[in-house]
């Protein structure tokens, strides 16, 4: 009697499962709403600093949304060695804002796009070997850089309120702080689903309240088309000044560090740990998206950590939910009226939301630094880096007598602060000191625009993936390598216990 063998098809991992259509679109839209305010902030900041017309600002916003959607599709669907294939949404990073404004003011927007293309190519080439460079970006460096980003951007929020004048009108201050109060009240009293999009709701309600006061200018919305393609090199062919490229390459290293933390965090949340090769695929996709950003008139891209937290909250692990979110972003980018509506939001309302938005970036840096052992050396690393970074903010003309290449790098507090943090950490935290603290848990950085942190323990010299913390055991026991997970938490929650 012969045995009949039966084979069953293995069940797909939850990451690769497609939810029913009735759930797929609402869940994808939720991801778009969670990241939208942060996504449109960067083109508004850069375009406003370069004194662009409302039509050009609207185009920058459309281009940003369009490429953010493509970048998200690359990460979630993937092809060949590009894409981490996890539920991770992409958006323009705030780390590039300061350098891009400096480049744009020194040269023009075509130099920004040229430096962005160079940065993207650099990230693609560096992706396979980046894990060996993580030791140059411990929490003391990444936390300091994120703190500097938030503090440097606060000048932008103030400029929105004052219309870049020396003082603000009382009505603008009222709407700015009214919007800020709305965000706080939504965070405190609204259901959790609405609290997740508090900044976006603050912008919407603040704009609606400003209409009777004549502060909303939507005259360009009627002229904007319902559908238009994003044309490559809309502002002219890119240029490649060496100083601009160097400045943006520093940003590229920061982006790769941020994305590494987010990818490891999302891998743990969906129970598909990220291996070295998968990490390289994700970083390579970031580089490709950044390169496409330079071609399609926008900026460098990275993972948005607030959406990492949203996956943790909803426990929906399917990457196709975020794929739908990417499709929605592409469609929004192809509808110029959307960009025109965003461009018409009163700058005072933007300023109020910006205080919260940029303050949360700074707070995310503080949260990363809270995991650092603050001896005298580390205090100096943070103190000097922040001090050097804020010099151009408090005294904009401080480097006017220096060559253009020097101004381009050091007039951006973010570039100057990052260079200082890296060099000071190497100088003050030598090999012997790092060896003494080899067992300390190190919290990775993240590009948290608001909300949850992509909290992950990393150690580049550990075995396995090369991204697992080495934990020091009590005296008398040998060291062991253990995998530790810290789940993303909300800003107002206690950190999740280590498992």
C-alpha angles and dihedrals in degrees: 000000000000122000115236110225117216124198125198123202110245113248116251119251111257088247090063097043121104114223120221114284091245089064099031099072098043091048091049092048089052090059091050092051091049093057103028100095092049092044096057095040096078098056088045091052097044096040091046092050090052091049096241123179120255089254093053091045090052089050092051090052092049092048090049093052092044095053092040087059093048091047090052091050090051092051097045102038099026132185131218106327095342123097135037091231094222131118096273124139122210132218142158112289122236089217090080098051099090097044092045093052090049091049092047093050093045096045119354141272092285089065088052090054092044092052089047091054090049090048091051093050089047091053093049092052095042097046098092094053100034096101089067089057095053090094087072090060108053119157092272088064101036094042091051092049093050090048090051091049091055095045094046093051093054088081087061091055090050090049090054091054096045096037084238091297126126094258138020131236114248091241091056092049089048093053093043094054092037089058090046090051090050091054091051093048092048090050091050105040109017123093114270093256090058094040088060089065097037094131092050092047090048090055093048096047093041091052092048090051091050095056096083089051093057093243096123117085112192097153090119093056093075092052094047116099123243092230134019137153120244102243118212117245092011091164095043138282114316122258126210115214108180095227091052091051093050090050092051094046088062087054089051091059091050091049092052091050091050093048092048091059093047094048093051091047095049090046091056093045093054092039096243104113115214115245126204094262092048090049090053090050091053094047090047089054090051089054093048091049091050090050090050088048091060091048095047097046100262142095147263118308134215140161117286109231095201087067090051086059091048090058089051091050099047096035088216101143101180114120089207090071088064089042087061089049088054090051091051090051091051090052092048089051091054092055107077092192089070091058091046091053092051091047089055094060109117112260091227090060089047089051093055092049089044092058089058095038097049093037089058090053089054091045089053088057090050089051091054091047090051087074092055123101101239106213120153093275094054092045088056092048091056097038098050095040093051091044094052091044094053096048094087089045096055094034108028094182098050095112099037093115093055128091118276094250091055092048091049093058102034100036085070106076090202095058093042093046093048092051091048093047093050095046096042092049091052091047100043100032102053129179094274094053092046089051091052091053097037091120097054115113111246120208114215123228127246140191094245108173089180139331124018127033125227091231112187135157113229138178118174095203097055124107127253111033092002087237102086125106122250106222122204113227126211117288114287095032126095121249116261135193114240134176112235127189126200111183121218113265136195120259090251097044131088113253114269113256118259114256 
